[in-house]
């Protein structure tokens, strides 16, 4: 949920001043506080992370579950002025030069968000637009209650195309990790 907008934008400088226990994100200068995730959310997230992490063992890409900060620099003069800092549920980074002690500087290759009732609007609109603008190659929106996964891939025109939709009976092939197939029956069990 976003907080009422006051007369200023929030930045990375604000973000790093808050407690590490805070579940806070900043999108276009607006502050969003995340509620603690449900058990179902965590089970889905854990299984996705398990399948991806097992596949990536001894490979060049890395997968990071939340909390893991991702900063998007859209021309801000200094890092402290960045107005977009998010903590995706899962981030896959193949360009390890983007990693620092705080997380990822720039676009991960892939982001997965597991929808909660309190985050649906932000994940489906605000973050969708942010990730598209930042050129994240692949974006998954996972809906545990409905047992649906929407997979958006970046097209040649720099926009996300129409999503590929999957249900609990399906296996999903990742675009960025060609040989990885996610078993959704295990994810939604």
C-alpha positions in Angstrom: 0.0 0.0 0.0 1.2 3.5 -0.7 1.4 6.2 1.9 -0.4 9.5 1.3 2.0 11.5 -0.9 3.5 14.4 0.9 5.3 17.3 -0.7 8.5 15.4 -1.4 9.7 12.4 -3.3 11.4 9.6 -1.4 14.8 8.5 -2.6 17.5 5.8 -2.2 19.0 8.0 0.6 15.7 7.6 2.6 15.6 3.9 1.8 19.0 3.1 3.2 18.2 5.1 6.4 15.3 2.8 7.3 15.6 -0.4 9.4 16.7 -3.5 7.5 13.5 -5.1 8.9 11.3 -2.7 7.0 9.5 -4.0 4.0 9.5 -0.7 2.1 9.8 0.1 -1.6 10.0 3.4 -3.5 8.4 3.7 -7.0 8.8 7.0 -8.8 9.4 8.7 -5.5 6.3 7.2 -3.8 6.7 5.2 -0.7 5.1 1.7 -0.5 4.9 -0.3 2.7 4.4 -4.1 2.3 2.4 -6.2 4.7 4.0 -9.4 6.0 3.3 -12.1 3.4 0.9 -15.0 4.0 1.9 -18.6 4.5 0.6 -19.5 1.0 2.7 -16.6 -0.5 5.8 -17.9 1.2 5.2 -21.5 0.2 4.8 -20.5 -3.5 7.9 -18.3 -3.3 9.9 -21.0 -1.6 9.1 -23.6 -4.2 9.9 -21.2 -7.1 13.2 -20.3 -5.4 14.0 -24.0 -4.8 13.5 -25.0 -8.5 15.4 -22.0 -9.8 18.3 -22.2 -7.3 18.7 -26.0 -8.0 18.9 -25.3 -11.7 21.4 -22.4 -11.3 23.8 -24.4 -9.1 27.3 -24.1 -10.7 25.9 -21.6 -13.4 26.7 -18.0 -14.0 23.3 -16.5 -13.0 22.1 -16.1 -9.4 18.7 -16.0 -7.9 17.8 -13.8 -4.9 14.6 -14.0 -2.8 13.3 -10.9 -1.0 14.6 -9.0 0.9 17.0 -8.0 -1.9 17.0 -4.5 -3.2 17.0 -3.5 -6.8 17.7 0.1 -7.8 16.7 1.5 -11.1 18.7 4.6 -12.2 16.8 6.6 -14.8 19.3 9.4 -15.1 19.6 10.6 -11.5 22.9 12.4 -10.9 23.8 10.5 -7.8 22.8 7.1 -6.4 21.3 8.8 -3.3 18.8 10.6 -5.6 17.4 7.4 -7.2 13.6 7.3 -6.9 13.0 3.6 -7.7 14.1 1.0 -5.2 12.1 -2.3 -5.1 12.4 -5.7 -3.4 11.0 -8.2 -5.8 10.0 -11.6 -4.5 12.6 -13.2 -6.8 15.3 -11.6 -8.9 17.5 -13.5 -11.3 20.8 -11.7 -12.2 23.1 -13.0 -14.9 25.3 -9.9 -15.2 27.1 -10.2 -11.9 28.8 -6.8 -12.4 25.4 -5.3 -11.4 25.6 -6.8 -7.9 26.9 -4.8 -4.9 26.7 -5.3 -1.1 23.1 -3.9 -1.1 21.6 -5.8 -4.1 21.3 -5.2 -7.8 22.1 -1.9 -9.5 20.0 -1.9 -12.6 17.7 -4.4 -14.2 17.9 -8.0 -13.2 17.4 -10.4 -16.2 14.1 -11.7 -14.6 11.8 -10.7 -11.8 9.0 -12.8 -10.3 6.3 -11.2 -8.1 4.0 -13.4 -6.1 0.7 -11.5 -5.7 -0.9 -10.9 -2.4 -4.3 -9.1 -2.1 -2.6 -6.1 -0.7 0.1 -5.9 -3.5 -2.0 -6.9 -6.6 -2.5 -3.3 -7.9 1.2 -2.3 -7.3 2.5 -5.6 -8.9 0.2 -5.5 -11.9 0.4 -1.8 -12.7 3.1 0.2 -10.9 5.8 -2.5 -11.0 4.7 -3.8 -14.5 5.3 -0.3 -15.9 8.6 0.2 -13.9 10.0 -3.2 -15.0 9.1 -2.5 -18.6 10.7 0.9 -18.5 13.8 -0.6 -16.9 13.9 -3.3 -19.6 13.6 -6.3 -17.4 13.7 -9.1 -19.9 11.2 -11.4 -18.3 8.5 -10.6 -15.6 6.3 -13.2 -14.0 3.2 -12.4 -12.0 2.2 -15.4 -9.9 -1.3 -15.5 -8.4 -1.4 -18.2 -5.7 -5.1 -18.0 -5.0 -6.1 -18.4 -8.7 -3.1 -20.7 -9.4 -2.2 -18.7 -12.5 1.2 -17.5 -13.8 1.4 -14.6 -16.3 4.7 -14.5 -18.1 5.7 -11.2 -19.8 8.7 -11.1 -22.1 10.3 -8.0 -23.4 9.8 -7.6 -27.2 12.0 -6.0 -29.8 10.1 -2.7 -29.4 11.1 -2.5 -25.7 7.5 -3.3 -24.5 6.1 -6.4 -22.9 4.0 -8.4 -25.2 0.8 -10.1 -24.4 1.4 -12.5 -21.5 1.6 -16.3 -21.8 -0.7 -17.7 -19.2 -0.2 -20.9 -17.3 -2.1 -22.9 -14.6 -1.2 -25.5 -12.0 -1.2 -28.4 -14.6 1.5 -26.7 -16.7 5.3 -26.6 -16.9 6.8 -23.2 -17.8 9.9 -22.8 -19.9 11.9 -19.7 -18.9 13.0 -17.4 -21.7 16.2 -16.3 -20.1 17.2 -19.8 -18.8 16.5 -21.9 -21.8 16.9 -25.4 -20.2 14.8 -24.6 -17.1 11.3 -25.8 -16.9 9.2 -24.8 -13.8 6.7 -27.5 -12.6 3.7 -25.4 -11.5 2.0 -28.5 -9.9 4.8 -28.4 -7.3 4.5 -24.6 -7.0 0.8 -24.6 -6.3 0.6 -27.8 -4.2 
